[in-house]
């Protein structure tokens, strides 16, 4: 998605399905309702430290820099979320 100029913005374990084709498992990303063009990505979230902590506990797949107001959504935040999915598969 990032290669064609879009952010998924909600990559998490329950938005990835496994398809079996030719005896191999192939991951399929679903739920594109939060997707948006990279040029129209939302800016950083502005919230108190207490709310940031609660938000990160509730939504651990969201990149910390997005929650802590250091940057908005980006290719890097999608990659962070994808890394969390892969890590959970091997934990």
C-alpha positions as CSV (number, residue, x, y, z in Angstrom):
1,X,0.0,0.0,0.0
2,X,2.8,2.4,0.9
3,X,4.4,1.8,-2.5
4,X,1.3,3.2,-4.2
5,X,1.0,6.2,-2.0
6,X,-1.5,5.1,0.7
7,X,-1.3,4.6,4.5
8,X,-3.3,1.7,6.0
9,X,-3.4,3.4,9.4
10,X,-4.8,0.4,11.2
11,X,-2.4,-2.5,10.8
12,X,-2.9,-4.9,13.7
13,X,-3.3,-8.6,14.2
14,X,-7.1,-8.7,13.8
15,X,-6.7,-6.9,10.4
16,X,-4.5,-9.6,8.9
17,X,-5.9,-12.9,7.6
18,X,-4.0,-15.9,6.3
19,X,-4.9,-17.3,3.0
20,X,-3.7,-20.8,2.0
21,X,-2.6,-21.1,-1.7
22,X,-0.5,-24.0,-3.1
23,X,0.1,-25.2,0.5
24,X,1.6,-21.9,1.6
25,X,0.2,-19.3,4.0
26,X,-0.1,-15.8,2.5
27,X,-0.9,-12.9,4.8
28,X,-3.8,-10.6,3.5
29,X,-4.3,-7.2,5.1
30,X,-8.0,-6.2,5.4
31,X,-10.0,-3.3,6.8
32,X,-9.1,-0.4,4.7
33,X,-11.7,2.0,6.2
34,X,-9.0,4.1,7.8
35,X,-6.7,4.2,4.8
36,X,-5.8,7.5,3.3
37,X,-3.4,9.0,0.7
38,X,0.0,9.8,2.2
39,X,-0.4,13.5,1.3
40,X,-3.5,13.8,3.5
41,X,-2.2,12.0,6.6
42,X,-3.4,13.3,9.9
43,X,-1.0,15.4,12.0
44,X,0.2,14.5,15.5
45,X,-2.3,13.8,18.2
46,X,-2.3,16.3,21.0
47,X,-3.2,14.8,24.4
48,X,-2.0,14.9,28.0
49,X,0.6,12.5,29.2
50,X,-2.0,10.6,31.2
51,X,-4.2,10.2,28.1
52,X,-1.1,9.2,26.0
53,X,-0.3,6.4,28.4
54,X,-3.9,5.1,28.4
55,X,-4.0,5.4,24.6
56,X,-0.8,3.4,24.2
57,X,-2.1,0.7,26.5
58,X,-5.4,0.5,24.6
59,X,-3.9,0.7,21.1
60,X,-0.4,-0.8,21.3
61,X,-0.1,-1.2,17.6
62,X,0.0,2.6,17.1
63,X,3.5,4.1,16.8
64,X,4.6,5.9,19.9
65,X,5.6,9.0,18.0
66,X,2.1,9.4,16.7
67,X,0.6,9.2,20.2
68,X,3.2,11.4,21.8
69,X,2.7,14.2,19.3
70,X,6.2,13.9,17.8
71,X,4.9,13.2,14.3
72,X,1.7,12.4,12.4
73,X,0.9,9.2,10.6
74,X,3.4,8.1,8.0
75,X,5.0,5.2,6.2
76,X,7.1,4.7,9.4
77,X,4.0,4.4,11.6
78,X,2.5,1.7,9.3
79,X,5.9,-0.2,9.4
80,X,5.9,0.1,13.2
81,X,2.4,-1.4,13.3
82,X,3.4,-4.2,10.9
83,X,6.4,-5.0,13.1
84,X,4.1,-5.4,16.1
85,X,2.0,-7.9,14.1
86,X,5.0,-9.9,13.1
87,X,6.5,-9.8,16.6
88,X,3.2,-11.1,18.1
89,X,3.3,-14.1,15.7
90,X,6.6,-15.2,17.2
91,X,5.9,-14.5,20.8
